[in-house]
Amino acid sequence: MKLVEYEGKELFAKYGIPLSKAFGVIKNREDISKIKIDSYPCVIKAQVLAGGRGKAGGVKIAKDKAEAEKIMEKMLGMKMVTHQTAGKEISVDEILICESANIEREIYLAVTMDRKAGKPSLIACAEGGVAIEELAHSNPEAIIKIPVDPETGLLDFQARELAYALKIEKEVFCSFTDTAKKLCKLFIEEDASLAEINPLIVTKDKKLIALDSKVITDDNASFRHKEWDNIPDRESSEIEKEAKEIGINYIALDGNIGCMVNGAGLAMATLDTIKLAGGDAANFLDVGGGANVDQITKAFKIILKDPKVKAVMINIFGGIMKCDNIASGVTEAAKNVNIKVPLIVRLEGTRVKEGKEILAKSGLKIHQADSAWEAAKLAVQLAGK
C-alpha cells in the first residue's frame, strides 16, 4: 500500500524525523477558505501516488494568501500526467500546504529491501532531489548502500560512517545520524517495503528537514496494523476494491482476455502465454487453491464487469481440488452468470478426464483445450472476432 506524502510524514512525525511545519490538507473546495496559513511563502503540493509532481505542475509556491487560494482552486481536481503515470491522467483530490524552506543542500536517504542480501538496506546519496534511478544508471559510484540488521536496526557506527561519507556538516551531523537510525526503525516496525526521503535538506540556518516522503507498506503485514484499515485505497479500481472485499486476488490490466486461474504462479504463466500467443490479458485473477462454486461465480462476475473483456480463459490445475469438482463448479457458475463472450477452459491434474466429460455434457458453449498454449491461442482468436 502506497502512502501519499502527508501520510508518510505523519509516520515520520511519529518516529521523530524532523519536518517543516504543515498548515493542513485540502480535500474539498470548502477547506480552502478555512485553512490557516500563518507564514509566507508557503508550498502547495498535490497529493498523488506518482513522482515528478513538480514538473507536472503539482508543486507551487505562493507568496501571499490571495495567490495561495488561487493556486489551490486551480490545483484541486486538476488532471496530472507525470513520467511515472505511463501517459495516464491522475486526479488531484488532496493538497498539502506546508512551510517553505531555504534550501542549502539536498540529500537522498531511503530504506528498502535488498532481496539478494535478505535484509533491509539503507541507500543514500549526496545528490538529493534528483531521479535516483537515473543517477544509479549514470553514476552508480555516488550511491552508498549499508546493510541493516532487522533485529538491531542501524547501528551508531554505521550512521556515523554514512555521515562522514556524505560529508555532512557538523551543525547537523548528530541530527542526520539520528534521522538515519529513525528511518530504519520506521521501516522495520511499520513493515514497509520502502521508506524514502527525497530530498532530506539542510537549510541555510543549518537545520535538517525531511522535505518529502515516500512510504510503501507491505500488505502481507496488515494483520499487525489495524490502523491501515483507515487509509483509503487510492490505487485500486472499483472492480479491484470489490474483488478484495470478497477475497479474490484481482488486478485489472489493459487487454481484452479475462483470466481465471488458481495459483499466482500459474496465473503469471498464463498472462505470459497469452502475450506470446499475440494477445493481452484483461486481468490477473487468482481464485486460490480451494475454489468452489461460489468463489468461481464471484470470479466470473468480477471478470465480466470489465467492458474490455471479449473472451474468458480458465486455466486451472487440479491438485488438492480435483478437476471434476472444478468442472462442476465452472458449469454451475456459468449457468448462474450471463456469459456473452467465448469461454475457453483448460483443465489439468487429478481426475482431468472426468472433469472434461462434465464440461462436454454441460450443454454450455465451452471451448476446451488440452494445453495452456492451445487455450491461449484459441482465446486470442475468439477475442478478436
N, C-alpha and C positions, 0 to 999 in steps of 0.2 A: 504494500500500500504506500503510495507516494503522498507526502505531505506538502502542502503549499508553504510558502515562505513563512507566513506568520505562525503556522502550526509548528514548523520546525524551530522557530525562535522561542516559542513557548517551552519547548523541550530544553533549548539552550538555557533559558532563564532558570528552569528547574535545576539544572546542574551548575549554575553559577558562571556560565560563559558570558563575558561582557558584551553588552548590546547597546546600540544607540536607543534613544527614547522613542517609543512608539506612541502615536497620538490616537490610533484606533484603526478599525477595519470597517470599510463601507461595503454593505451588502445590498442596499437599495437606495433609491434617489432621496428618500426621506431622511436618510442618515447624513446626507451631505451638509445640510444646514445645521445639524445638531452637533457635528464633530467639533471639538475644541482644539485648535492648534495654537499653542502659546509661544511659538518661536518660528521665525522665518529666516532664511529659506527652508522649505520642507521638501521631502521627496515623496512622490506619489507613485506607487508601484502596483502594476497589475498582478493579481494572484492567480497564476495559471501554472499547469504542470508542464512547462516547457522552458528550456533555456533560450537565450537570445532575445529576451523581452525588450532590452534597451534599444536594439537596432530595429525592432518591430513597433516602436512607439509605446511600449508598455512601462517605461520608466521616465518620469518627468520631474523637473524641479520647478517649484512655484515660489516666487519671491514675496507674494503677499496673499491675503485672504481671497481677493477677487480672482486672482489668477489660479489659485488652488481650486476654487469652486468650479471655475470654467474647465479646468483640466479634468476634474473628477466627473463632471457632467458628460464630457466627451468620451472619457475612457470607459466608464461603466457601461457594459453592454456591447462594447466595440468587438469586432471580429479581428483576430490576430493570427498572422501566419509567421512562424519563425523557422529557422533551419532544422528544428527538431520536430516539427509537426507534419513532415512529409507532404507539404503542399496543402494540407487541410486547415481550414479555419477553426479556431477555438474561440469560444466566447469568454469575455472578461466579466465574470459575475461577482468578483470580490476585489477590493482595492485596499492596500495597506498604505497608511500615511505615517511617516516617521521623520525624525530629526535628520537634517543633513549633517555631513561630516567633512572637515577639512583634511583631505587625504594626503599624507606624505609618502606612504609606502603601502603596497598591496602584496599579500602573501596568500598562497594556496595551501589549504590544510584539509585533509579528509581521512576517513577511516572506511575501509571496505574489506570484503573477504578475499583473501588470497587462497584460492582453491588448491593451487599447487602445493602451498605450504600447509594447508589445512588449518589456518588460523587467521585472525584479523591482521590487517596491515595498515600502518599509518603512512599516508602519502603526503609529501609536502614539496613545495617549490617556492623559490624566492620570487617568482613572477606570478602574482595572483591577478585575478580579474581577466584572465585570458582563457581561451578554449583549451583546457588541459589535454584533450585528445590530440589537438593539432601540435601542441608543444611536445607531447610524448613521441610523436612521429618525427618532428623536425629536430628536436634537441633532447633526446631521452636522458642525456647525462645530467640535465638540470633537475630531474625529478629524484627525490630521495624517498626510499622505502624502508620502513622499520617494522619488523615483525612484532606483534603484540600478543603476549600470553593472555588468553581469556580469563585465567584464574587470578593473575596478579595485576592485569592492566598494564599501562605504560609505566615503566619504572623511572625513577628520578634521573638516573644517569642517562637513560635513553632520551628523555625530554631535554636534558642539558646538551647532549651531543647534537641533537637536532637543532637547537637554538644556535649553537656555535656554527654549525654547517650552513645555516641560513643567514648568519651574520646579524642576528637580532640585536637591536640597540639595547644598551644597558638599562635604559629607563623602563623598558617593557620586558626585559629578559624574564623576570620571575612571573609576570603576568602571562607571558607566552607559554612557558613550561607548564604552568598551572592549567591553561586553556587546552593544551595538547593532551594532558592527562585526563581532563574532564570530558573531552570529546571522545576519547577511547572508552571511558567509563559509561558515557551515554550510549555508545554503540553497543556495548556488551549488555548492559542492563535493560535497554529498550528493545532488544532483539532486532537491531537494524541490519540491513544489508548495505546501507550507505549512510554516512553522516558527513556532510561536506560543508565547509565554509569557503566561499569564493566570491569576494575576497575577504580575508582577515586583514584588517587595515591597521596601520599605525598613523595616528592623527598628528597634525603639526604641533599640538601641545602634548605629544608623547603619551597618548592613550591607545590601548589596544581594543578594537571593536570588531565583532563579527558582523559584517555589513550585510551578508546574505546567508541563507540557509538552504540546504537541500538534504532532506532526510527521507529514506525509504525503509519501511519496516517489513519484516518477514511475516506474511500471512499465516505461516505454519505455527507461529507463536501466539496466535490470537487468543488461545485458551488461557494464556498468562496475563493478558491485557484486556480486561473487560472495558477499559476506558476507550478502546479503539471502536467500540460499537457506536460511540457518539460522533465519530469522524465521518463526514459524508464521503460516499464513493464517487469521486469526480471523474474517474477514468472509464468505468463500465457503461455500456449502453443499457437502455431499459430492458432489452431482452436478456443481457448478461446478468443484470440485477435479479430478474425473475428466476433465471436458472439457478443462481446462487441460493436463493431463498428455498428452492425445492431440492437442493442437494445435488445438482448436476454440474459437472465441470464443463463450462461452455465459454468459448471465446469467439467472438464474431470476426470473420475475415472478409476479404474483398471478392471472393469468387462466387460461382453460381451452383456449386455442387455441395449439397448438405451432407454432412458425415455423421454417422453414429457408430462409435467404436467402443469396445471395452478394454480399458488399459491405456495409460498415457503413452507408453512406448509404441504400441500398435497404432494408436491414433496419429502420432507423429510420422510413423512409416506410411500410413495411409495418405496423409497430406502430400508427402514426397512422391508417392506412387501416382497420385492424381496429377501432380505437376509434371511428372515425367511422361505421362500419357497425353499431355498437351492441354490440361485443364487447370482450374483453380478451385480450391475448396472454399465454401462459404462460411465454414466454421470449424473449430476444434470442439469435439464433444466426446467426453468420456463418461459412459453410463456406469462404469465401475464393474467389478467382478461379480457382484450379486444382483445383476439387473433382473427385474421381474416385470410382469405385465404393466403394472402401474408406472414403474420407472421408465419403461420403453415408451409408453403412451405419452408421458410428460415430455420425453425427449423429442418425439415426433412433433408435438405441438410447438415446442421451442424452435426447432429447426424450421418449421413451416411459417413461423411468424416473420421470417426474413423474406421480403418480397423478391430478393435476387435469386432465390433458390429455384432452379429449373429441373433438378433431379436429386434424389436422395440415395446415397450409397451406405449400406450397412455392412460393416466388416467386423465380424465377431468370432473370437476364438473360444470354443467351449472347453474349458478346463474343469474348474470346480463346478461350474454350472454347465450342464450338458447341452449339446446342440439341439436336441429335441425339445427341451424346455425353453430354450431361446427361441426356436422356431414358433412354438406355441405362443410365446409372448409377443413376437413380431406380428403374427397373423391376427391375434386378438386386438393388439394395439392398432393395427392398420384398419381394422373394422370400426374401431371407436373414433378414428381420426379421418377426416375427409381429405385424403391424399390425392391431389390432382396432378401431381408430377410423377415421372417414371421412378419406380422403386427398384433398386438393384441390391441384391443380398448375396453376400459371400460368407458361408459358414465353414469352419474347420475345427477339428478336435474330436472330443469324445461324443459318440453316437451321432456323427455327422450324417450318415446315411439316413437314419430315421428323421433327422431334422430336415433334410432336403425333401423327403417324402411328404412331410407335413406341409411345407411351403407349396409343393406341387399340387396337393389336393385341397388347398385352402379356398380355391375359387377366386382368388385375388390375382390381379395382373402384377406378378412379381417376376423380375428378371433375375435368374440365378446365375452365379458364376462360380467356377471351381478354384479360382485363384484371385488374389488381390489385384494382380496386373490385368487379368481379364475383366474384373469388375470395374476397375478404374477406366479402362478403355471404353467399356460399354457406357459408363456414366458420362464420360466426356462426349461420346457420340450422341446420347439421348438428350443431354442438356443443351446441345447445340441446335436441336430441332425446334 
